[in-house]
């Protein structure tokens, strides 16, 4: 599991990174909100720990921006501000939990585990790839918060690609997944549905990359491309 720590206090950040790595997490640390906003778009984090009092853009604005973009990553807010309005503001901005400084590491780790448990339960029904969100139960997809109109076959291909992120999905596997729709589907026919999906994803930072001789990979970020 991968965690993003956005904290400008280097001493505190080092302690957080060390504690989380001891728990088995892979940890990325950034000291400002601007690069963190980009990191959210490039990496599928299992959890983010965000300090409110960041230099430049503050943590609340960072959270608002990533939530507006459709990011569902659980966010634990860290702050020294203990007023009720601050706590409410942090949660309303899109934070999932709130921890006041100074804090004890065992409590922080317990909150991290609880947030990830809740997120995993929700993830059984929701898939998030950058600006793209898939509600598996409802067979509904949104891109940049707007409904994405998909045919049954297009949904099936997109779901298979999203489930596999960041792995490549073989053309034959995609063809097999469409067998319920048409027994004559071939790997070459899959290209038609991938092309249609690329057109519907155009204008976002989500794309389907062709891995020659193997298949396709769904990617998020500025570099995502066919």
URKAWO-V899072 format. One record per residue. N is the residue number from 0. RES is the residue in one small letter. PSI is psi in radians with two decimals (999 if undefined). D_LAST is the distance of its C-alpha to the last C-alpha in Angstrom with 2 decimals. Layout:
n->N res->RES psi->PSI d_last->D_LAST
n->N res->RES psi->PSI d_last->D_LAST
This chain:
n->0 res->x psi->2.59 d_last->27.42
n->1 res->x psi->2.34 d_last->26.20
n->2 res->x psi->2.43 d_last->28.15
n->3 res->x psi->2.19 d_last->27.70
n->4 res->x psi->2.10 d_last->31.05
n->5 res->x psi->1.72 d_last->31.35
n->6 res->x psi->2.22 d_last->34.91
n->7 res->x psi->-0.24 d_last->36.52
n->8 res->x psi->1.83 d_last->39.70
n->9 res->x psi->-0.61 d_last->38.93
n->10 res->x psi->-0.83 d_last->41.84
n->11 res->x psi->-0.76 d_last->40.87
n->12 res->x psi->-0.73 d_last->37.21
n->13 res->x psi->-0.70 d_last->38.27
n->14 res->x psi->-0.70 d_last->40.44
n->15 res->x psi->-0.80 d_last->37.72
n->16 res->x psi->-0.79 d_last->35.24
n->17 res->x psi->-0.79 d_last->37.98
n->18 res->x psi->-0.74 d_last->39.07
n->19 res->x psi->-0.67 d_last->35.61
n->20 res->x psi->-0.60 d_last->34.83
n->21 res->x psi->-0.50 d_last->38.18
n->22 res->x psi->-0.06 d_last->37.07
n->23 res->x psi->0.12 d_last->34.09
n->24 res->x psi->2.62 d_last->31.33
n->25 res->x psi->2.29 d_last->28.70
n->26 res->x psi->2.30 d_last->29.27
n->27 res->x psi->2.38 d_last->27.54
n->28 res->x psi->2.33 d_last->29.99
n->29 res->x psi->2.54 d_last->29.55
n->30 res->x psi->0.07 d_last->32.56
n->31 res->x psi->2.80 d_last->31.28
n->32 res->x psi->-0.61 d_last->29.38
n->33 res->x psi->-0.92 d_last->27.03
n->34 res->x psi->-0.51 d_last->25.09
n->35 res->x psi->-0.64 d_last->25.41
n->36 res->x psi->-0.73 d_last->23.62
n->37 res->x psi->-0.65 d_last->20.56
n->38 res->x psi->-0.66 d_last->21.00
n->39 res->x psi->-0.62 d_last->20.98
n->40 res->x psi->-0.37 d_last->17.50
n->41 res->x psi->-0.43 d_last->16.19
n->42 res->x psi->2.42 d_last->18.38
n->43 res->x psi->1.67 d_last->19.61
n->44 res->x psi->2.55 d_last->23.34
n->45 res->x psi->-0.39 d_last->26.08
n->46 res->x psi->2.61 d_last->28.49
n->47 res->x psi->2.44 d_last->29.09
n->48 res->x psi->2.03 d_last->32.54
n->49 res->x psi->2.18 d_last->32.93
n->50 res->x psi->2.43 d_last->36.05
n->51 res->x psi->-0.75 d_last->37.05
n->52 res->x psi->1.16 d_last->38.90
n->53 res->x psi->2.69 d_last->36.13
n->54 res->x psi->2.59 d_last->36.53
n->55 res->x psi->-2.26 d_last->34.88
n->56 res->x psi->2.28 d_last->32.93
n->57 res->x psi->3.00 d_last->34.70
n->58 res->x psi->-0.59 d_last->33.44
n->59 res->x psi->-0.74 d_last->34.06
n->60 res->x psi->-0.66 d_last->31.83
n->61 res->x psi->-0.83 d_last->29.06
n->62 res->x psi->-0.78 d_last->29.48
n->63 res->x psi->-0.76 d_last->29.60
n->64 res->x psi->-0.77 d_last->26.35
n->65 res->x psi->-0.54 d_last->24.34
n->66 res->x psi->-0.68 d_last->26.04
n->67 res->x psi->-0.50 d_last->25.26
n->68 res->x psi->-0.09 d_last->21.57
n->69 res->x psi->0.11 d_last->22.06
n->70 res->x psi->2.26 d_last->22.36
n->71 res->x psi->0.05 d_last->24.76
n->72 res->x psi->2.25 d_last->25.58
n->73 res->x psi->2.41 d_last->29.40
n->74 res->x psi->2.16 d_last->31.05
n->75 res->x psi->2.11 d_last->34.50
n->76 res->x psi->2.33 d_last->36.20
n->77 res->x psi->2.35 d_last->38.66
n->78 res->x psi->2.73 d_last->41.26
n->79 res->x psi->-0.08 d_last->44.89
n->80 res->x psi->2.10 d_last->45.34
n->81 res->x psi->0.13 d_last->47.45
n->82 res->x psi->2.60 d_last->48.37
n->83 res->x psi->-0.75 d_last->47.60
n->84 res->x psi->-0.63 d_last->45.70
n->85 res->x psi->-0.75 d_last->43.38
n->86 res->x psi->-0.80 d_last->42.72
n->87 res->x psi->-0.73 d_last->42.14
n->88 res->x psi->-0.69 d_last->39.91
n->89 res->x psi->-0.74 d_last->37.70
n->90 res->x psi->-0.69 d_last->37.30
n->91 res->x psi->-0.52 d_last->36.81
n->92 res->x psi->-0.34 d_last->34.03
n->93 res->x psi->0.09 d_last->32.08
n->94 res->x psi->2.63 d_last->33.63
n->95 res->x psi->-0.38 d_last->34.47
n->96 res->x psi->2.92 d_last->37.48
n->97 res->x psi->2.21 d_last->39.72
n->98 res->x psi->2.21 d_last->41.65
n->99 res->x psi->2.47 d_last->44.31
n->100 res->x psi->2.52 d_last->45.01
n->101 res->x psi->2.70 d_last->46.90
n->102 res->x psi->2.88 d_last->45.80
n->103 res->x psi->2.40 d_last->46.37
n->104 res->x psi->-0.69 d_last->43.53
n->105 res->x psi->-0.64 d_last->44.50
n->106 res->x psi->-0.76 d_last->44.06
n->107 res->x psi->-0.79 d_last->40.66
n->108 res->x psi->-0.63 d_last->39.48
n->109 res->x psi->-0.72 d_last->40.96
n->110 res->x psi->-0.67 d_last->39.09
n->111 res->x psi->-0.83 d_last->35.81
n->112 res->x psi->-0.71 d_last->36.42
n->113 res->x psi->-0.76 d_last->37.41
n->114 res->x psi->-0.71 d_last->34.32
n->115 res->x psi->-0.66 d_last->32.04
n->116 res->x psi->-0.80 d_last->34.13
n->117 res->x psi->-0.69 d_last->33.76
n->118 res->x psi->-0.70 d_last->30.02
n->119 res->x psi->-0.66 d_last->29.65
n->120 res->x psi->-0.74 d_last->31.78
n->121 res->x psi->-0.57 d_last->29.59
n->122 res->x psi->-0.33 d_last->26.36
n->123 res->x psi->-0.32 d_last->27.61
n->124 res->x psi->-0.31 d_last->26.94
n->125 res->x psi->2.43 d_last->24.18
n->126 res->x psi->2.39 d_last->20.68
n->127 res->x psi->2.17 d_last->19.12
n->128 res->x psi->1.67 d_last->15.63
n->129 res->x psi->-2.13 d_last->15.89
n->130 res->x psi->0.01 d_last->16.47
n->131 res->x psi->2.27 d_last->15.94
n->132 res->x psi->2.37 d_last->19.15
n->133 res->x psi->2.18 d_last->20.07
n->134 res->x psi->1.78 d_last->23.74
n->135 res->x psi->-0.72 d_last->24.05
n->136 res->x psi->-0.73 d_last->27.63
n->137 res->x psi->-0.10 d_last->27.23
n->138 res->x psi->0.89 d_last->23.91
n->139 res->x psi->2.39 d_last->22.85
n->140 res->x psi->2.53 d_last->19.70
n->141 res->x psi->2.55 d_last->19.70
n->142 res->x psi->2.11 d_last->17.20
n->143 res->x psi->0.59 d_last->19.01
n->144 res->x psi->-0.10 d_last->22.14
n->145 res->x psi->2.51 d_last->21.74
n->146 res->x psi->2.41 d_last->21.77
n->147 res->x psi->2.04 d_last->18.63
n->148 res->x psi->2.08 d_last->19.90
n->149 res->x psi->2.51 d_last->18.67
n->150 res->x psi->2.98 d_last->20.27
n->151 res->x psi->-0.74 d_last->21.61
n->152 res->x psi->-0.69 d_last->19.08
n->153 res->x psi->-0.74 d_last->16.10
n->154 res->x psi->-0.79 d_last->17.92
n->155 res->x psi->-0.78 d_last->18.54
n->156 res->x psi->-0.80 d_last->14.98
n->157 res->x psi->-0.69 d_last->13.97
n->158 res->x psi->-0.77 d_last->17.21
n->159 res->x psi->-0.70 d_last->16.71
n->160 res->x psi->-0.72 d_last->13.40
n->161 res->x psi->-0.68 d_last->15.21
n->162 res->x psi->-0.50 d_last->18.30
n->163 res->x psi->-0.25 d_last->16.76
n->164 res->x psi->2.26 d_last->15.19
n->165 res->x psi->0.34 d_last->14.86
n->166 res->x psi->2.82 d_last->15.19
n->167 res->x psi->2.46 d_last->13.06
n->168 res->x psi->2.21 d_last->14.11
n->169 res->x psi->2.57 d_last->15.22
n->170 res->x psi->-0.74 d_last->14.64
n->171 res->x psi->-0.66 d_last->18.42
n->172 res->x psi->-0.70 d_last->18.80
n->173 res->x psi->-0.71 d_last->16.65
n->174 res->x psi->-0.75 d_last->18.77
n->175 res->x psi->-0.63 d_last->21.86
n->176 res->x psi->-0.31 d_last->21.12
n->177 res->x psi->0.05 d_last->21.21
n->178 res->x psi->-0.48 d_last->24.53
n->179 res->x psi->-0.38 d_last->26.50
n->180 res->x psi->-0.66 d_last->25.10
n->181 res->x psi->2.03 d_last->25.43
n->182 res->x psi->-0.24 d_last->26.80
n->183 res->x psi->0.08 d_last->25.38
n->184 res->x psi->2.32 d_last->21.68
n->185 res->x psi->2.86 d_last->20.14
n->186 res->x psi->-0.61 d_last->17.00
n->187 res->x psi->-0.60 d_last->16.08
n->188 res->x psi->-0.46 d_last->16.74
n->189 res->x psi->-0.56 d_last->14.22
n->190 res->x psi->-0.56 d_last->11.49
n->191 res->x psi->-0.80 d_last->13.20
n->192 res->x psi->-0.61 d_last->13.02
n->193 res->x psi->-0.72 d_last->9.36
n->194 res->x psi->-0.72 d_last->8.94
n->195 res->x psi->-0.71 d_last->11.71
n->196 res->x psi->-0.71 d_last->10.48
n->197 res->x psi->-0.71 d_last->7.36
n->198 res->x psi->-0.65 d_last->10.22
n->199 res->x psi->-0.40 d_last->12.46
n->200 res->x psi->-0.12 d_last->10.52
n->201 res->x psi->2.47 d_last->10.19
n->202 res->x psi->-0.08 d_last->12.73
n->203 res->x psi->3.14 d_last->12.49
n->204 res->x psi->0.56 d_last->11.46
n->205 res->x psi->2.32 d_last->9.79
n->206 res->x psi->2.91 d_last->6.19
n->207 res->x psi->2.02 d_last->5.08
n->208 res->x psi->2.36 d_last->4.18
n->209 res->x psi->2.22 d_last->5.87
n->210 res->x psi->1.81 d_last->9.27
n->211 res->x psi->2.32 d_last->11.18
n->212 res->x psi->-0.05 d_last->14.39
n->213 res->x psi->-1.15 d_last->13.98
n->214 res->x psi->-2.31 d_last->11.47
n->215 res->x psi->2.68 d_last->8.88
n->216 res->x psi->2.30 d_last->9.15
n->217 res->x psi->2.27 d_last->9.26
n->218 res->x psi->2.66 d_last->9.44
n->219 res->x psi->2.51 d_last->11.54
n->220 res->x psi->3.00 d_last->12.48
n->221 res->x psi->-0.49 d_last->12.09
n->222 res->x psi->-0.10 d_last->9.75
n->223 res->x psi->2.27 d_last->7.12
n->224 res->x psi->2.87 d_last->3.75
n->225 res->x psi->999 d_last->0.00
